[in-house]
Amino acid sequence: MIAPRYRMLALDVDGTLLDRSGNLLPSTTAAVARAAEAGIRPILCTGRRYRRAMPVAEQLGINAPIVCNSGAIVKNPADHSTLWRADLDPTTAATLIDLFEAHRQPIVSYTDRDPSRADFLICPRHANPYLADYVDQNSGHSEYAADWTAEPLFHVCAVGPLALMRGFESVVLASLSDRVRVFVQRGARYLGVMCEVIRRDAGKWAAVLHVAEQWGIAPDEICAVGDDVNDLTMIEGAGLGVAMGHAPPEVLAVADHITGDHDHDGVAMLVERVLLK
């Protein structure tokens, strides 16, 4: 067998591996397995929390580090250890919390804990229906925060209607554009959209490179696939950056290749027609 050109396959989860209904198609699972058999190492790169990413990795049979929280942390599912995390420095964290408070935004702050414990903290002071929906759909996984300095801050979100989140994105960038990265994106299952904040030098690509270095894989040997704005850095940086067919214009514009959408098994199409051709 001829060795594949790409040795690593970085895969977004929602909107890439999963279809519109949140299902992992059997054909997608089979295609990822064929890529792995050919020597292309798959890795999940998701905006999801570690707890919610693990079941997808298990369904795919992937035993590899998982890039979670839009690239702010890398976890090892073998023992739940943390391989890499992009903590906000104390000054940036304090400024960010002040901005949330000044603009009356509810705070969702993700934690780096054992999966048996709550994996995000919330501040109920400025609660809204969008936060209530998020908490309800993650029942049992949240905890009210009395002290935001008690645990490292590495991924902080506001949740609300799109226009308000776009406005808050501008507020954060006006104060901290040299220190943080901000994305506004909707999760299909939630009422509101999330305005996510991570460290400026973090992101899916930075996290993928950390794993690739451990595996002895060069950036130009990586194929990265995604469909949303938090996938931009890895699509731009990879040797082959692939956008799903339903991705927004800014993602399509930077891709080297555009595959089918998530309802027509774009990942399987990529594996069969490009990676294993």
C-alpha positions in Angstrom: 0.0 0.0 0.0 1.3 3.5 -0.9 1.7 5.6 2.3 -0.9 8.4 2.4 0.3 12.0 1.9 -1.4 13.1 5.1 -0.6 11.4 8.4 -3.1 13.1 10.7 -6.8 13.9 10.3 -8.2 16.7 12.6 -12.0 16.5 12.7 -14.5 18.9 14.1 -17.5 17.2 15.7 -20.8 19.2 15.4 -21.5 20.0 11.8 -18.7 17.9 10.5 -18.7 14.3 11.9 -22.3 14.7 13.1 -25.3 15.4 10.8 -28.0 18.1 11.3 -29.7 15.9 13.9 -26.5 15.2 15.8 -26.1 11.7 14.6 -22.9 9.9 13.6 -23.6 8.1 10.3 -22.3 4.5 10.0 -20.6 5.5 6.7 -18.7 8.3 8.5 -17.5 5.8 11.2 -16.4 3.4 8.5 -14.6 6.1 6.6 -12.6 7.3 9.6 -11.7 3.7 10.4 -10.4 3.2 6.8 -8.3 6.4 7.1 -6.8 5.1 10.4 -6.1 1.7 8.8 -4.2 3.5 6.0 -2.0 5.3 8.5 -3.8 8.6 8.9 -4.3 9.2 12.6 -7.7 10.8 13.5 -8.1 13.3 16.3 -11.3 15.1 17.4 -11.1 18.9 17.6 -14.3 20.3 19.0 -16.0 23.2 20.7 -17.6 20.7 23.0 -16.6 20.1 26.6 -14.6 17.0 27.2 -17.5 15.1 28.8 -19.5 15.6 25.6 -16.7 14.8 23.2 -15.7 11.5 24.8 -18.8 9.5 23.6 -18.1 10.6 20.0 -14.5 9.4 20.2 -15.8 6.1 21.7 -18.3 5.6 18.9 -15.5 6.2 16.3 -13.1 3.9 18.2 -10.6 6.7 18.5 -8.1 6.3 21.3 -6.2 9.6 21.0 -6.0 13.0 22.7 -9.2 15.1 22.3 -8.9 18.8 21.6 -11.9 20.4 23.4 -13.4 23.8 24.3 -12.6 25.3 20.9 -8.9 24.4 21.3 -8.4 25.8 24.8 -7.5 22.4 26.3 -6.3 18.9 25.2 -7.4 15.9 27.3 -6.1 12.3 27.3 -9.2 9.9 27.5 -7.0 7.1 28.7 -6.8 8.6 32.2 -8.6 12.0 31.9 -5.3 13.8 32.3 -4.7 17.3 30.8 -2.0 17.4 28.2 -2.2 21.1 27.4 -4.4 24.0 28.6 -4.3 27.7 27.6 -5.1 29.5 30.9 -5.9 33.2 30.8 -3.4 35.3 32.8 -4.7 36.8 36.0 -4.9 40.4 34.6 -6.7 39.3 31.4 -9.1 37.1 33.4 -9.9 40.0 35.8 -10.5 42.4 33.0 -12.8 39.9 31.2 -14.9 39.2 34.3 -15.3 43.0 34.8 -16.5 43.3 31.2 -19.1 40.6 31.8 -20.3 42.3 34.9 -20.4 45.8 33.4 -22.4 44.6 30.5 -24.7 42.4 32.6 -23.7 39.2 30.8 -24.2 35.8 32.4 -20.9 34.0 32.8 -20.3 30.4 31.8 -16.8 29.3 32.7 -15.6 25.8 31.9 -13.6 23.7 34.3 -10.8 21.2 34.1 -12.1 18.5 36.4 -12.7 14.8 36.5 -15.7 14.0 34.3 -17.7 12.8 37.3 -17.8 16.4 38.5 -19.6 19.5 37.2 -17.7 20.8 34.2 -18.9 24.4 34.0 -19.5 27.2 36.5 -22.2 29.7 36.1 -22.9 33.2 37.6 -26.7 33.5 38.2 -26.5 37.3 38.8 -27.5 38.2 35.3 -29.4 35.1 34.3 -31.5 35.1 31.2 -33.7 32.5 29.4 -30.8 31.5 27.2 -28.6 30.7 30.1 -31.5 28.8 31.7 -31.9 26.7 28.6 -28.2 25.9 28.5 -28.2 24.8 32.1 -31.4 22.8 31.7 -29.9 20.9 28.7 -26.8 20.2 30.7 -28.6 19.2 33.9 -26.3 18.1 36.7 -23.2 19.4 35.0 -23.2 23.0 36.3 -22.2 24.6 39.5 -22.9 28.1 40.8 -19.6 30.0 41.3 -18.9 32.0 44.4 -15.3 32.7 43.6 -14.1 33.0 40.0 -10.4 32.9 41.1 -10.7 29.5 42.7 -10.0 27.6 39.4 -8.1 28.6 36.2 -10.0 30.4 33.6 -9.3 29.1 30.1 -12.7 29.2 28.3 -15.4 31.7 29.2 -18.7 32.3 27.5 -21.7 34.6 27.5 -25.0 33.2 26.1 -27.9 35.2 24.6 -29.5 36.3 21.3 -27.3 36.7 18.3 -27.4 40.5 18.0 -26.5 40.9 21.7 -23.7 38.4 21.5 -22.2 40.1 18.4 -22.3 43.4 20.4 -20.6 41.8 23.3 -17.9 40.3 21.0 -17.1 43.9 19.9 -16.9 45.0 23.5 -14.4 42.3 24.4 -12.3 42.8 21.4 -12.2 46.6 22.0 -10.5 46.0 25.3 -8.6 42.7 24.8 -8.0 42.1 21.1 -4.3 41.6 21.7 -4.9 39.0 24.4 -8.0 36.9 23.6 -9.7 35.2 20.7 -13.5 35.5 20.4 -16.1 33.5 18.4 -19.8 33.9 18.2 -21.5 30.6 17.2 -24.8 28.7 17.7 -25.0 25.2 18.9 -27.9 23.5 17.1 -29.5 22.2 20.4 -29.6 25.5 22.3 -32.0 28.5 22.3 -29.2 31.1 22.3 -25.8 31.6 20.8 -22.5 31.6 22.6 -19.9 34.3 22.7 -16.8 32.3 23.5 -13.5 33.8 24.8 -10.2 31.9 24.9 -6.5 33.0 25.0 -5.2 34.8 21.9 -2.6 32.1 21.1 -5.0 29.2 21.8 -7.4 27.6 19.3 -7.9 24.3 17.6 -4.7 24.7 15.4 -2.5 25.5 18.4 -3.8 22.4 20.2 -3.5 20.2 17.1 0.1 21.2 16.7 0.8 20.3 20.3 -0.4 16.7 19.6 1.2 16.6 16.2 4.6 17.5 17.7 4.3 14.6 20.1 3.5 12.3 17.2 6.3 13.6 15.0 3.9 14.9 12.4 4.6 18.1 10.4 1.9 20.7 9.8 1.9 20.0 6.1 1.1 16.3 6.9 -2.2 17.3 8.6 -5.6 17.4 7.0 -8.1 19.5 9.1 -11.8 19.5 8.5 -14.4 21.9 10.0 -17.5 24.0 9.4 -17.5 27.0 11.7 -15.4 30.0 12.7 -13.6 28.2 15.5 -12.2 25.9 12.8 -10.6 28.7 10.8 -7.1 28.5 12.4 -6.8 24.8 11.7 -8.2 25.0 8.2 -5.8 27.8 7.4 -2.8 26.2 9.0 -3.1 22.6 7.9 -1.4 21.1 4.8 -4.9 20.4 3.5 -7.6 22.6 5.0 -11.1 21.3 4.3 -14.5 23.1 4.7 -17.8 21.3 4.9 -20.2 22.3 2.1 -22.6 24.1 4.5 -19.8 26.1 6.2 -20.3 29.9 6.3 -18.6 32.1 3.6 -15.6 33.1 5.7 -14.7 29.4 6.3 -15.3 28.4 2.7 -13.0 31.2 1.6 -9.9 29.9 3.4 -10.3 26.2 2.6 -8.0 24.3 0.2 -10.9 21.9 -0.5 -14.7 21.9 0.0 -16.3 18.6 0.6 -20.0 17.7 0.9 -22.2 18.9 3.8 -22.8 17.1 7.0 -26.1 15.7 5.8 -24.5 14.1 2.8 -21.5 12.6 4.6 -18.9 15.1 3.6 -16.2 13.4 5.8 -16.7 10.0 4.1 -16.6 11.8 0.7 -13.3 13.5 1.6 -11.7 10.2 2.9 -12.7 8.2 -0.2 -12.3 10.7 -2.9 -9.2 12.7 -1.7 -7.3 11.1 1.2 -7.3 7.5 0.1 -7.4 8.1 -3.7 
